[in-house]
Amino acid sequence: MYNYRKVTDDLYWVGGDDHRLSLFENIHPIYHGVSYNAYLLMDEKTVLVDTADWSVGRQFLDNVEGVLGDRSLDFLLINHVEPDHAASIPEILLRWPNVKIITTEKAAMILRQFGFNIRPEQVDEVTEGDSRCFGKHTIAFVKAPMVHWPEAMVSFDTTNGVLFSADAFGSFRALDGKLFADEVEFDREWLDDARRYYTNIVGKYGPQVLQVLKKASTLPIKYICPLHGPVWRKDIPYILDKYTHWASYEPEEKGIMIVYASMYGNTEAAAEVLARKLCEKGITKTRLYDVSSTHVSYLVSDLFKYSHLVLASVTYNLGIFPPMHNFLMDLKALNLQKRTCAIVENGSWAPNSGNLMKAELEEMKHMDILDDEVNITSSYRENNESDMDALVDALVASFNKK
């Protein structure tokens, strides 16, 4: 049974939704599912743009056959060969053995590494500046290396202004029939999932993303068709602006994240005091997170959003509490930068987490670490009040700075 949707003239979405997968890439929770998008162009020649994960393979193949009807498949255009998009390629080759594959040289190499039986004469290798005409539609190819694999490219239909953007502009969350971003309340329902997708999957490669955005700015884009999440046909400058912020590591807005690591509740109590004092000073855009019980993908996403970070950690075996240390390692791995940071340290006999957290932050780029610091011995008491007030004042001053 087919379940496809029309995108625009001659172009159809033929992907599928997966609500059963619990961890994307076996790392990131996806409580609202995920879509695997593929597109079929019905021109004088038929062109399938990417395939789908095998978890939705049956639906995907039904959709392709439903759109094709009694026509054959002439071309398979592959922008990205990560298995969640390439898994159904062998089935496509079985059903349409004469299909011609259009992709990059590196993509063809990686497909063979995955064990796909692709004959050299079956592949039309393209590079940036190349284009192919399929009748009314001409598609041009643009390199997009490390967004987020080295073989990736994006494809632009110069006839109808469709950008097939591979993993760029994607999002977690299943479509559930709503194909277009303007069919949902994107800010309220989708933005956090889109940010969490970008920051955790692509976030490390900001400079490469900016290069692709620079190329995209020269194209008359009318539609953005990503491999996950909704298709953009309106408000395209909105999503381009979001990507520019994320790729340049500029905060979307001013806000203070307080991430605490607490064994028995004492460091948590100090973090709560800090949050309350900030609110009393008028800083209400705050988020408080327990690093031990919050999946790191959510922490990373919110830190790409907000301008300030406070790390509050107990000392553990003379070091940083392990979940807090892991969080810092993730931030470094994703190249997070340009944030204002502060430290709250706790320890019962040899407090050391503060210096160690500061050292990790200093290894990151363009991080402004406030001098004011709170040092707690076992539990927050009256003698910590003056230091906490000084830290709050420093945060407020930094927050209100233009």
Rosetta blueprint (number, residue, H / E / L):
1 M L
2 Y L
3 N L
4 Y L
5 R E
6 K E
7 V E
8 T E
9 D L
10 D L
11 L E
12 Y E
13 W E
14 V L
15 G L
16 G E
17 D E
18 D E
19 H L
20 R L
21 L L
22 S L
23 L E
24 F E
25 E L
26 N L
27 I L
28 H E
29 P E
30 I L
31 Y L
32 H L
33 G L
34 V E
35 S E
36 Y E
37 N L
38 A L
39 Y E
40 L E
41 L E
42 M E
43 D L
44 E L
45 K L
46 T E
47 V E
48 L E
49 V E
50 D L
51 T L
52 A L
53 D L
54 W H
55 S H
56 V H
57 G H
58 R H
59 Q H
60 F H
61 L H
62 D H
63 N H
64 V H
65 E H
66 G H
67 V H
68 L H
69 G L
70 D L
71 R L
72 S L
73 L L
74 D L
75 F E
76 L E
77 L E
78 I L
79 N L
80 H L
81 V L
82 E L
83 P H
84 D H
85 H H
86 A H
87 A L
88 S L
89 I H
90 P H
91 E H
92 I H
93 L H
94 L H
95 R H
96 W L
97 P L
98 N L
99 V L
100 K E
101 I E
102 I E
103 T E
104 T L
105 E H
106 K H
107 A H
108 A H
109 M H
110 I H
111 L H
112 R H
113 Q H
114 F L
115 G L
116 F L
117 N L
118 I L
119 R L
120 P H
121 E H
122 Q H
123 V E
124 D E
125 E E
126 V L
127 T L
128 E L
129 G L
130 D L
131 S E
132 R E
133 C E
134 F L
135 G L
136 K L
137 H L
138 T E
139 I E
140 A E
141 F E
142 V E
143 K E
144 A L
145 P L
146 M L
147 V L
148 H L
149 W L
150 P L
151 E L
152 A L
153 M E
154 V E
155 S E
156 F E
157 D E
158 T L
159 T L
160 N L
161 G L
162 V E
163 L E
164 F E
165 S L
166 A L
167 D L
168 A L
169 F L
170 G L
171 S L
172 F L
173 R E
174 A L
175 L L
176 D L
177 G L
178 K L
179 L L
180 F E
181 A H
182 D H
183 E H
184 V L
185 E L
186 F H
187 D H
188 R H
189 E H
190 W H
191 L H
192 D H
193 D H
194 A H
195 R H
196 R H
197 Y H
198 Y H
199 T H
200 N H
201 I H
202 V H
203 G H
204 K H
205 Y H
206 G H
207 P H
208 Q H
209 V H
210 L H
211 Q H
212 V H
213 L H
214 K H
215 K H
216 A H
217 S L
218 T L
219 L L
220 P L
221 I L
222 K L
223 Y E
224 I E
225 C E
226 P L
227 L L
228 H L
229 G L
230 P L
231 V E
232 W E
233 R L
234 K L
235 D L
236 I H
237 P H
238 Y H
239 I H
240 L H
241 D H
242 K H
243 Y H
244 T H
245 H H
246 W H
247 A H
248 S H
249 Y L
250 E L
251 P L
252 E L
253 E E
254 K E
255 G E
256 I E
257 M E
258 I E
259 V E
260 Y E
261 A E
262 S L
263 M L
264 Y L
265 G L
266 N H
267 T H
268 E H
269 A H
270 A H
271 A H
272 E H
273 V H
274 L H
275 A H
276 R H
277 K H
278 L H
279 C H
280 E H
281 K L
282 G L
283 I L
284 T L
285 K L
286 T E
287 R E
288 L E
289 Y E
290 D E
291 V L
292 S L
293 S L
294 T L
295 H L
296 V H
297 S H
298 Y H
299 L H
300 V H
301 S H
302 D H
303 L H
304 F H
305 K H
306 Y E
307 S E
308 H E
309 L E
310 V E
311 L E
312 A E
313 S E
314 V E
315 T E
316 Y E
317 N L
318 L L
319 G E
320 I E
321 F L
322 P H
323 P H
324 M H
325 H H
326 N H
327 F H
328 L H
329 M H
330 D H
331 L H
332 K H
333 A H
334 L L
335 N L
336 L L
337 Q L
338 K L
339 R L
340 T E
341 C E
342 A E
343 I E
344 V E
345 E E
346 N E
347 G E
348 S L
349 W L
350 A L
351 P L
352 N L
353 S H
354 G H
355 N H
356 L H
357 M H
358 K H
359 A H
360 E H
361 L H
362 E H
363 E L
364 M L
365 K L
366 H L
367 M L
368 D E
369 I E
370 L E
371 D E
372 D E
373 E E
374 V E
375 N E
376 I E
377 T E
378 S L
379 S L
380 Y L
381 R L
382 E H
383 N H
384 N H
385 E H
386 S H
387 D H
388 M H
389 D H
390 A H
391 L H
392 V H
393 D H
394 A H
395 L H
396 V H
397 A H
398 S H
399 F H
400 N H
401 K L
402 K L
